[in-house]
Amino acid sequence: MLALATDIDELTRFGRALADPIRCRILLSLRDGPGHPGDLAAQLNVSRTRLSNHLACLRDCGLVVAVPEGRRVRYELADTRLGHAIDDLRDAVVTVEAARSCPDADEKGCC
């Protein structure tokens, strides 16, 4: 039972990280390869401060790591499998969205 609780905690943490559009964009960007904060901020059109806060959240969640490079820091996914998981999750969500059978979902907020 303890393993199940740990799995739930980890999935919940991942879900919280994905709940923010900027963090999703960061993860999608890092899925394509490592990035430096200045480059990521420009690419995502967000301030360096805002990006830094989101990177800190993703680091605390264990999804990204900061790799020192002299005076700079490079960010990358903590595990290459995360990139595959993000792709699989995105594909599944797009498929489910396309097949959604509830015509009033947007009005009802149900699915």
Residue pairs with C-beta under 8 A, 6 or more apart in sequence:
13 61
13 62
14 61
14 63
16 61
17 23
17 27
17 57
17 58
17 61
17 63
18 24
18 27
20 54
20 57
22 44
22 46
22 50
22 51
22 54
23 54
23 57
23 58
25 44
26 40
26 44
26 51
26 54
26 55
26 58
26 64
27 58
27 63
27 64
27 77
27 82
27 86
28 86
29 35
29 40
29 43
29 44
30 64
30 75
30 76
30 77
30 83
31 77
31 82
31 83
31 86
31 87
33 76
34 67
34 74
34 75
34 76
35 43
35 74
35 75
35 76
36 72
36 73
36 74
36 75
37 48
37 51
37 52
37 55
37 73
37 75
38 48
40 51
40 55
40 75
41 47
41 48
41 50
41 51
44 51
46 54
55 64
55 66
55 75
58 64
59 65
59 66
62 78
63 77
63 78
63 82
64 75
64 76
64 77
64 78
65 75
65 76
65 77
65 78
66 73
66 74
66 75
67 73
67 74
67 75
67 76
68 74
77 83
100 111
102 108
102 110
102 111
104 110
105 111
